[in-house]
Amino acid sequence: MTEQFPPNERSDSAAHLSDHELAMLADPRLAEEEGAAAPPTEDRLTEAQRHLALCAPCREALAATERALNALRDPVNLLEPPAGLWDRIAAEIAETPAAPGPTGASVHQLRPRPTPSRRWVPLAAAAAGVLIGGAAVAGVLGQGSEEEAPAEPPVAAPTVLGDAALEPVAAEDISGQAEMVETEDGLLEITVEVSEAPDPEAGYFEVWLRNEDGSRLQSLGAVTGTESTTFQVPEGLDLSEYPVVDVSHEHFDGDPGHSGTTLAAGPMEPADS
Amino acid sequence: MLTTSSWLLNLRTERSRTVSAPSVKPFPDRGGALDPQPLAMRFAAGEPAAMQDLYRQHGAFVFSLCMAALRHRQDAEDATQAVFTRAWRSHDTYDITQPTGAWLTGITRRVIADTFARRERDLQAARAGVEEQVREDAPQPTDAVVDRVVVQQSLDALGPPQDEILRLAYAEDLPLKIIAERLGMPLGTVKSHVHRGLARMRKSLEVHSD
């Protein structure tokens, strides 16, 4: 679209009105003579009116310009939505699986923080598949959970019980791995390594053990760098209930719960024995 | 797909965002150039993380629209929630050549219409029972409200001095000559800013009117 046009003539009567002409028609102030040397805008506008009578698209463009003027005369305040609204939307979305897209994206969404009972809702069927292995391992790791009384801790050198490949589940391509060992004292430790370090200004990464659907969560601690971090698994934690290792992105917001944003996760697989 | 660093950067930008109007730029006016952007593609693909980005980009716009139309905070919050969950449920009907903002505007219009219809039903039900006081302020037609919010957003996105000139010329209704004097600009420059600004406003309205 041209800003300028030859004064006093529409060189091509079939040409659509320019932005300039539309604005002058909508707001006559713009067409006011600027001085003796100004071109006779009256004639131009008459030409423009003639074109308008014949051209529906230009009439619509003029109508839109007039709507813009009316809107400008009646300004409205733009408002930020309240802070908790996204959490509510995310919760509702989490319960509404969309048709899986071509990317087969597998992201877990947590319920929003205010919800007292936290649950994980796998949004894509693909994710569920990944987790099936975890249950079997959990059986191994969590022996003693129901039938047997807490077994006497085996006294031995640190034993690798299992490991987990943490696959990216969010748009961010963050992956990692986790290894669970049993120390000589019979304590369980998990060592976690992630491929990316969090930007301190944007929050931190937190490591969790959870069950497959996220209804149970146990925080292990924060990861601050890409070097491996070792966490002690709380004694008495029934691992069969928490077979999945989860790395989340957290903000410094004083909320101890899971933010709902999982970056990478994977089930504990038993070590080859 | 975003790299981690750019994602973290986005987060940071997001957090430093203030509530003041000029910083709210949910969708850049692309003047009808409808090249598909990564977010549109991610959303069309049903990527859940795209929903949050969509909300970050358009949440203020949708909420402002609902507030301006419904004039009731709780209703506006509920409507905004309905807009984004509907968007999620029907993402497979999203046409990727359309800007996501314009698509959300369409959904928002329908949600607002639904809310009005529900209020009307409630009113009828109330009337059937007791003598009911008639709602006094008849709502502005949704079309006009959409125009106002779209234009406001587009105006905020213009940046100086065009946004200020348009505000003075129309919201304040000052003569162009006074604006020129106040801003120390030639009258012709003020006029040409108004011309260009109006063209931008018109194009953003055209994008959102489908």
Interface residues (C-beta under 8 A of the other chain):
Chain A: M1 E3 D19 H20 L22 A23 A26 D27 R29 L30 E34 A61 A64 T65 R67 A68 L69 N70 A71 L72 R73 D74 P75 V76 N77 L78 L79 E80 P81 P82 L85 W86 R88 I89 A90 E92 I93 T96 A98 A99 P100 G101 P102 T103 A105 V107 Q109 L123 A124 A170 A171 E172 D173 I174 E196 P198 D199 E201 A202 G203
Chain B: M1 L2 T3 T4 S5 W7 L8 L9 L11 R12 R15 V19 A21 V24 R42 A44 A45 G46 E47 P48 A49 A50 M51 Q52 Y55 G59 A60 F61 V62 F63 S64 M67 A68 E77 T80 Q81 F84 T85 W88 R89 H91 D92 A144 V145 D147 R148 V149 V150 V151 Q152 Q153 L155 D156 L166 R167 A169 Y170 A171 D173 P175 L176 L187 G188 K191 S192 V194 H195 R196 L198 A199 M201 R202 L205 E206 S209
